[in-house]
């Protein structure tokens, strides 16, 4: 029996070719899965190694503020009414949970690392949406290698979770389904309940929404979900007038206050990562717009608007600190990875991703560290005090590490609070009632600069100890070596 007409026009495939057709997709898929696993391991390992150096690096002042705030809330003190807190309440509540459940610092730091992983993963999904899976892996690795992410991946603070939440809000907004739009709005509302600067992502979300065929439904569903979360947060926040004063009015006063602090190492930050990252982002955006298809351009435009919002934010927001810029690393990393991967041949995608994994691992393993804080004489001296004792200080982190508490109202003694008039010398003296002593931070971290505070402390707490640049005054001698 002869061949049919369909058999005549069907191309003949040899046994060898058929085997290749069957095997090649499996090999490519296996390579992709292996690369994804290696990327995930490299990202998580990077953050874990950084966290293992917790005792060896100088932490931001805010780490101690958030730590003492979490301890105070875990002890039953209410934000705003008893604990001064200059952010929306959600982070104070969430950060207090590990301590309230006896998980302690370790559990709280692991949760912080989880936020960093979510940020990297969100950037990876954005990169994949632009230029494929390998570009997404590269974007996640770029986020993990950025100095601010490595610096804050284990430090307490509301900026990292806010950055992760707004990144996933953009990811969900681009899915084009009602349930994803509701998820996007919910994540945006939660981010706003963490920190108000989450509003910087609104222009990008608006671009994503307007590019949708059902833009009105997308805008309505996202808005309803975000507003619902914010309204619920406002309902449970007490007292509302005091909360408004601490969260909004404080920052408005701080923006107008003269002599706002400049971030430490601002010149180094500009040279090491901010300027190079900005230039690479601009180059990546140009390549994306030139080389990607029209289907990807709405997402490119949204990420570009997000990045430009960061430039505007940095120019207008006062005071500005490095941790604020965490909100803008995801769009930059996604655009850089996607843009430069468009220049590579497909066969080089896997090789380039593997090289980035190796670079990420080498970078974190070769990080220089400073002398351990645990070895400091002042920390050993503070640990002679009974655990849970109340200590007034302008370095909340070392007090928390020694197992001590600050007065709830003095958990935040930042320069921003002092310069805006929301913390006076009389407030500090009044808040010290019941404290076992006063600890003055070294000059480079000092917030208690008013000589009146030092004079009062020496009169109220005559026993003094100096070590590591600190001055500790207590009512009774502790037996610490000078």
C-alpha positions as CSV (number, residue, x, y, z in Angstrom):
1,X,0.0,0.0,0.0
2,X,1.5,3.4,-1.0
3,X,2.0,6.4,1.1
4,X,-0.9,8.8,1.6
5,X,-1.0,12.4,0.5
6,X,-0.4,13.5,4.0
7,X,2.6,11.3,4.3
8,X,4.0,12.7,1.0
9,X,3.9,16.3,2.2
10,X,5.1,15.6,5.8
11,X,8.9,16.1,6.2
12,X,10.7,12.9,6.9
13,X,12.6,12.8,10.2
14,X,15.4,10.4,10.8
15,X,15.7,8.4,14.0
16,X,18.7,10.5,15.1
17,X,16.9,13.8,14.4
18,X,13.8,12.6,16.2
19,X,16.0,11.7,19.2
20,X,17.5,15.2,19.3
21,X,14.0,16.8,19.1
22,X,12.9,14.7,22.0
23,X,16.0,15.3,24.1
24,X,16.9,18.9,23.4
25,X,13.9,20.5,25.2
26,X,14.5,18.3,28.2
27,X,18.2,19.4,28.3
28,X,17.2,23.1,27.9
29,X,14.6,22.8,30.6
30,X,17.0,21.0,32.9
31,X,19.6,23.7,32.4
32,X,17.0,26.4,33.2
33,X,16.0,24.6,36.3
34,X,19.6,24.2,37.4
35,X,20.3,27.8,36.8
36,X,17.2,28.9,38.7
37,X,18.2,26.7,41.6
38,X,21.8,28.0,41.5
39,X,20.4,31.6,41.4
40,X,18.1,31.0,44.4
41,X,20.9,29.4,46.4
42,X,23.3,32.2,45.5
43,X,20.8,34.9,46.5
44,X,19.8,33.3,49.8
45,X,23.4,32.4,50.6
46,X,24.4,36.0,50.0
47,X,21.9,37.3,52.5
48,X,22.7,34.6,55.1
49,X,26.5,35.3,54.8
50,X,25.9,39.0,55.2
51,X,23.7,38.3,58.2
52,X,26.4,36.1,59.8
53,X,28.5,39.3,59.9
54,X,25.9,41.0,62.0
55,X,28.3,41.4,64.9
56,X,31.1,42.6,62.7
57,X,29.7,45.6,60.9
58,X,28.5,49.0,61.9
59,X,24.7,49.0,61.8
60,X,22.5,51.9,61.0
61,X,21.2,53.9,63.9
62,X,17.6,53.1,62.8
63,X,18.3,49.4,63.5
64,X,18.4,50.0,67.2
65,X,15.4,52.3,67.1
66,X,13.2,49.7,65.3
67,X,14.6,47.0,67.7
68,X,13.7,48.9,70.8
69,X,10.3,49.8,69.3
70,X,9.6,46.1,68.7
71,X,10.6,45.2,72.2
72,X,8.4,47.9,73.7
73,X,5.4,46.9,71.6
74,X,6.0,43.2,72.4
75,X,6.0,44.2,76.1
76,X,2.5,45.6,75.7
77,X,3.2,49.3,75.1
78,X,1.0,51.0,72.4
79,X,2.6,52.7,69.4
80,X,2.1,56.5,69.4
81,X,0.4,56.7,72.8
82,X,3.3,55.2,74.7
83,X,6.0,54.4,72.1
84,X,7.0,57.3,69.8
85,X,6.9,55.8,66.3
86,X,7.4,58.0,63.2
87,X,6.0,55.5,60.7
88,X,2.6,53.9,60.0
89,X,1.9,51.1,62.6
90,X,2.1,47.9,60.6
91,X,5.9,47.4,60.8
92,X,5.8,48.1,64.6
93,X,3.2,45.4,65.0
94,X,4.9,42.9,62.7
95,X,8.4,43.4,64.1
96,X,7.1,42.9,67.6
97,X,5.7,39.5,66.8
98,X,8.9,37.5,66.9
99,X,9.8,38.9,70.3
100,X,6.2,38.5,71.7
101,X,6.3,34.8,70.6
102,X,9.8,34.3,72.2
103,X,11.5,34.0,68.8
104,X,13.9,36.7,69.8
105,X,16.4,38.5,67.6
106,X,17.2,35.5,65.5
107,X,13.7,35.0,64.3
108,X,13.3,38.7,63.6
109,X,16.5,38.8,61.5
110,X,15.4,35.7,59.5
111,X,12.1,37.5,58.7
112,X,14.1,40.5,57.5
113,X,16.2,38.3,55.2
114,X,12.9,36.9,53.9
115,X,11.9,40.4,52.8
116,X,15.2,40.7,51.0
117,X,14.6,37.4,49.2
118,X,11.1,38.6,48.2
119,X,12.6,41.8,46.8
120,X,15.1,39.9,44.7
121,X,12.5,37.5,43.5
122,X,10.2,40.3,42.5
123,X,12.9,41.9,40.5
124,X,13.6,38.6,38.9
125,X,10.0,38.2,37.7
126,X,10.0,41.7,36.3
127,X,13.2,40.9,34.4
128,X,11.7,37.7,33.1
129,X,8.7,39.5,31.9
130,X,10.9,41.7,29.8
131,X,13.5,39.4,28.3
132,X,13.0,35.8,29.5
133,X,14.0,33.5,32.3
134,X,17.7,34.1,32.2
135,X,17.3,37.9,32.3
136,X,15.1,37.4,35.3
137,X,17.7,35.4,37.1
138,X,20.3,38.0,36.3
139,X,18.0,40.7,37.7
140,X,17.6,38.8,41.0
141,X,21.4,38.4,41.2
142,X,21.9,42.1,40.5
143,X,19.6,43.0,43.4
144,X,21.4,40.6,45.7
145,X,24.8,42.1,44.8
146,X,23.8,45.8,45.3
147,X,25.5,47.3,48.3
148,X,22.3,48.8,49.9
149,X,20.5,45.4,49.7
150,X,23.4,43.6,51.2
151,X,23.7,46.2,53.9
152,X,20.1,46.2,54.9
153,X,19.1,42.6,54.2
154,X,19.4,41.8,57.9
155,X,18.9,45.2,59.5
156,X,15.6,46.1,61.1
157,X,13.8,48.8,59.2
158,X,10.5,49.5,57.3
159,X,12.2,50.4,53.9
160,X,13.1,46.8,52.9
161,X,9.7,45.3,53.4
162,X,8.1,48.3,51.7
163,X,10.4,47.9,48.7
164,X,9.5,44.2,48.5
165,X,5.8,44.8,48.7
166,X,5.7,47.6,46.1
167,X,7.7,45.4,43.7
168,X,5.2,42.6,44.0
169,X,2.4,45.1,43.6
170,X,3.8,46.0,40.2
171,X,4.3,42.3,39.3
172,X,0.6,41.6,40.2
173,X,-0.6,44.7,38.4
174,X,0.8,43.4,35.1
175,X,-1.0,40.1,35.2
176,X,-4.1,41.4,33.6
177,X,-6.7,39.6,35.8
178,X,-9.1,40.8,38.4
179,X,-7.7,38.7,41.2
180,X,-4.2,40.0,40.4
181,X,-5.4,43.6,40.4
182,X,-7.0,43.1,43.8
183,X,-3.7,41.5,45.0
184,X,-1.7,44.4,43.6
185,X,-3.9,47.0,45.4
186,X,-3.8,45.0,48.6
187,X,0.0,44.8,48.5
188,X,0.1,48.6,47.9
189,X,-2.1,49.2,50.8
190,X,0.0,47.0,53.1
191,X,3.1,48.8,51.9
192,X,1.6,52.2,52.7
193,X,0.7,50.8,56.1
194,X,4.4,50.1,56.5
195,X,5.8,53.3,55.2
196,X,4.2,56.3,53.4
197,X,7.0,56.6,50.9
198,X,5.4,53.7,49.1
199,X,3.5,56.3,47.1
200,X,6.6,56.6,44.9
201,X,5.4,53.5,43.0
202,X,2.0,55.0,42.1
203,X,3.2,56.5,38.7
204,X,4.5,53.1,37.7
205,X,1.3,51.4,38.7
206,X,-0.7,54.0,36.9
207,X,1.2,53.3,33.7
208,X,0.7,49.5,34.0
209,X,-3.0,50.1,34.6
210,X,-3.6,52.4,31.7
211,X,-1.8,50.1,29.3
212,X,-4.4,47.4,30.1
213,X,-7.3,46.9,27.8
214,X,-9.6,46.9,30.8
215,X,-7.8,49.8,32.4
216,X,-10.9,51.1,34.2
217,X,-11.6,47.8,35.9
218,X,-7.9,47.5,36.8
219,X,-7.8,51.0,38.3
220,X,-11.0,50.6,40.2
221,X,-10.1,47.2,41.7
222,X,-6.6,48.2,42.7
223,X,-7.9,51.4,44.2
224,X,-10.6,49.7,46.2
225,X,-8.2,47.1,47.6
226,X,-5.6,49.7,48.5
227,X,-8.0,52.1,50.1
228,X,-9.7,49.2,52.1
229,X,-6.4,48.2,53.6
230,X,-5.5,51.8,54.5
231,X,-8.9,52.5,56.0
232,X,-8.7,49.3,58.1
233,X,-5.3,50.4,59.3
234,X,-6.6,53.9,60.3
235,X,-9.6,52.3,62.1
236,X,-7.3,50.2,64.4
237,X,-4.7,53.0,64.9
238,X,-5.1,54.7,68.2
239,X,-5.0,57.6,69.0
240,X,-5.4,58.9,65.5
241,X,-4.5,62.5,66.2
242,X,-1.2,61.5,67.9
243,X,-0.4,59.1,65.2
244,X,-0.9,61.8,62.5
245,X,1.4,64.1,64.5
246,X,4.2,61.5,64.7
247,X,3.9,60.0,61.2
248,X,3.0,63.0,59.1
249,X,3.6,66.3,60.9
250,X,7.0,65.2,62.2
251,X,8.3,64.6,58.7
252,X,6.8,67.8,57.4
253,X,8.6,69.7,60.2
254,X,11.8,67.7,59.6
255,X,11.8,68.6,55.9
256,X,11.8,72.3,56.8
257,X,14.3,72.1,59.6
258,X,17.7,73.6,59.0
259,X,20.9,71.5,59.1
260,X,19.5,68.2,58.1
261,X,22.0,65.4,58.3
262,X,23.8,64.2,55.2
263,X,24.1,60.4,54.9
264,X,27.4,59.1,56.1
265,X,29.7,58.2,53.2
266,X,27.4,60.0,50.7
267,X,30.3,60.6,48.3
268,X,31.3,56.9,48.5
269,X,27.7,55.8,47.8
270,X,27.5,58.0,44.8
271,X,30.8,56.7,43.3
272,X,30.4,53.0,44.3
273,X,26.9,52.3,43.2
274,X,24.4,55.1,42.8
275,X,25.9,56.8,39.7
276,X,27.0,53.5,38.1
277,X,23.6,51.9,38.8
278,X,21.8,54.9,37.4
279,X,23.9,55.0,34.2
280,X,23.5,51.3,33.6
281,X,19.7,51.6,34.2
282,X,19.6,54.4,31.6
283,X,21.6,52.3,29.1
284,X,19.4,49.2,29.9
285,X,16.2,51.3,29.3
286,X,17.5,52.5,25.9
287,X,18.3,48.9,24.8
288,X,15.0,47.6,26.0
289,X,13.1,50.3,24.1
290,X,15.2,49.7,21.0
291,X,15.4,45.9,20.9
292,X,12.4,44.5,22.7
293,X,9.1,43.9,21.1
294,X,6.1,46.3,21.4
295,X,4.5,43.8,23.8
296,X,7.2,44.4,26.4
297,X,7.3,48.2,26.0
298,X,4.5,49.0,28.5
299,X,6.4,47.2,31.2
300,X,9.6,49.0,30.2
301,X,7.9,52.3,30.3
302,X,6.4,51.5,33.8
303,X,9.8,50.6,35.2
304,X,11.4,53.6,33.6
305,X,8.8,55.9,35.2
306,X,9.4,54.1,38.5
307,X,13.2,54.8,38.2
308,X,12.6,58.5,37.3
309,X,10.3,58.7,40.3
310,X,13.4,57.7,42.4
311,X,15.4,60.6,40.9
312,X,12.6,63.0,41.8
313,X,12.2,61.5,45.2
314,X,16.0,61.8,46.0
315,X,15.9,65.4,44.9
316,X,12.9,66.5,46.9
317,X,12.8,64.3,50.0
318,X,14.5,65.6,53.1
319,X,16.3,64.2,54.8
320,X,17.4,61.4,52.4
321,X,19.2,58.3,53.5
322,X,20.6,55.3,51.7
323,X,17.9,52.9,52.9
324,X,15.3,55.1,51.1
325,X,16.8,54.0,47.8
326,X,15.9,50.4,48.4
327,X,12.5,51.2,46.8
328,X,14.2,51.8,43.4
329,X,16.6,48.9,43.0
330,X,14.1,46.4,41.5
331,X,13.2,48.4,38.4
332,X,16.8,49.3,37.8
333,X,18.0,45.7,38.1
334,X,15.2,44.4,35.9
335,X,15.9,47.0,33.1
336,X,19.7,46.5,33.3
337,X,19.4,42.7,33.0
338,X,16.8,42.8,30.3
339,X,18.6,45.5,28.2
340,X,22.0,43.8,28.2
341,X,20.6,40.3,27.7
342,X,19.1,41.6,24.4
343,X,22.7,42.1,23.2
344,X,23.6,38.4,23.9
345,X,23.1,35.5,21.7
346,X,20.7,32.9,23.3
347,X,23.5,30.5,23.8
348,X,25.3,33.1,26.0
349,X,22.3,33.6,28.4
350,X,23.1,30.5,30.4
351,X,26.9,31.3,30.5
352,X,26.3,34.9,31.6
353,X,23.9,33.8,34.3
354,X,26.4,31.3,35.6
355,X,29.1,33.9,35.6
356,X,26.8,36.2,37.6
357,X,26.1,33.4,40.1
358,X,29.8,32.9,40.6
359,X,30.4,36.7,40.9
360,X,27.7,36.9,43.5
361,X,29.3,34.1,45.6
362,X,32.8,35.5,45.3
363,X,31.7,39.0,46.2
364,X,30.0,37.9,49.4
365,X,32.9,35.6,50.5
366,X,35.5,38.3,50.0
367,X,33.6,41.0,52.0
368,X,35.9,42.8,54.5
369,X,34.7,43.0,58.1
370,X,35.5,45.2,61.0
371,X,36.3,44.2,64.6
372,X,33.5,42.4,66.4
373,X,31.1,44.6,68.4
374,X,30.7,41.7,70.8
375,X,34.2,42.2,72.1
376,X,33.6,45.8,73.2
377,X,34.3,46.7,76.8
378,X,31.2,48.8,77.1
379,X,28.9,46.0,75.9
380,X,30.5,43.7,78.6
381,X,29.8,46.4,81.1
382,X,26.2,46.8,80.1
383,X,25.6,43.1,80.5
384,X,26.4,43.3,84.2
385,X,23.1,45.2,84.5
386,X,20.0,43.0,85.2
387,X,18.3,41.9,82.0
388,X,15.4,44.1,81.1
389,X,16.7,47.1,83.0
390,X,15.7,50.5,81.5
391,X,18.6,52.6,80.2
392,X,18.4,56.0,78.5
393,X,20.7,56.2,75.5
394,X,21.1,57.6,72.1
395,X,22.5,54.2,70.8
396,X,19.5,51.9,71.2
397,X,21.2,49.0,69.3
398,X,23.9,48.3,71.9
399,X,21.4,48.5,74.7
400,X,19.2,45.9,73.0
401,X,22.2,43.7,72.4
402,X,22.9,43.8,76.1
403,X,19.4,42.7,76.9
404,X,18.3,46.2,78.1
405,X,15.3,48.3,77.4
406,X,15.0,52.0,76.7
407,X,12.0,54.0,78.0
408,X,9.3,53.5,75.3
409,X,8.9,57.2,74.6
410,X,12.7,57.4,74.1
411,X,13.0,54.4,71.7
412,X,13.6,57.0,69.0
413,X,16.1,59.7,69.8
414,X,17.1,60.4,66.2
415,X,18.5,63.7,64.9
416,X,15.4,64.0,62.8
417,X,13.1,63.9,65.8
418,X,15.3,66.3,67.8
419,X,15.9,68.8,64.9
420,X,12.1,68.9,64.2
421,X,11.4,69.8,67.8
422,X,9.6,66.5,68.7
423,X,12.2,65.6,71.3
424,X,13.6,68.2,73.7
425,X,16.0,68.0,76.5
426,X,13.2,68.2,79.1
427,X,11.5,65.3,77.3
428,X,14.7,63.2,77.7
429,X,15.1,64.1,81.4
430,X,11.4,63.4,82.1
431,X,11.4,60.2,80.2
432,X,14.4,58.9,82.2
433,X,12.4,58.3,85.4
434,X,13.0,54.8,86.6
435,X,16.1,54.3,84.4
436,X,19.2,52.7,85.9
437,X,21.5,55.1,84.0
438,X,22.3,57.0,80.9
439,X,24.6,55.9,78.0
440,X,26.1,58.5,75.7
441,X,27.1,57.2,72.2
442,X,30.5,58.0,70.7
443,X,30.8,61.4,69.0
444,X,30.2,60.0,65.5
445,X,26.8,58.6,66.5
446,X,25.9,61.0,69.3
447,X,22.4,62.5,69.4
448,X,22.5,63.8,73.0
449,X,24.7,66.8,72.1
450,X,23.0,69.3,74.5
451,X,25.5,69.9,77.4
452,X,22.5,70.1,79.7
453,X,21.8,66.4,79.3
454,X,25.4,65.5,80.3
455,X,25.3,67.8,83.3
456,X,22.0,66.4,84.5
457,X,23.2,62.8,84.0
458,X,26.3,63.3,86.1
459,X,24.2,64.8,88.9
460,X,21.5,62.1,88.8
461,X,23.9,59.2,88.1
462,X,27.3,60.0,89.6
463,X,29.1,56.7,88.8
464,X,30.7,57.0,85.4
465,X,32.5,54.6,83.0
466,X,34.2,55.3,79.7
467,X,35.0,52.7,77.1
468,X,35.0,52.4,73.3
469,X,34.0,56.1,73.0
470,X,30.9,55.6,75.2
471,X,30.1,57.3,78.5
472,X,27.9,55.4,80.9
473,X,26.5,57.1,84.0
474,X,24.8,55.0,86.7
475,X,23.4,55.7,90.2
476,X,25.5,53.0,91.8
477,X,29.0,51.6,90.9
478,X,28.9,48.5,88.6
479,X,32.5,47.3,89.0
480,X,33.3,47.7,85.3
481,X,36.9,48.3,84.4
482,X,37.6,51.7,82.9
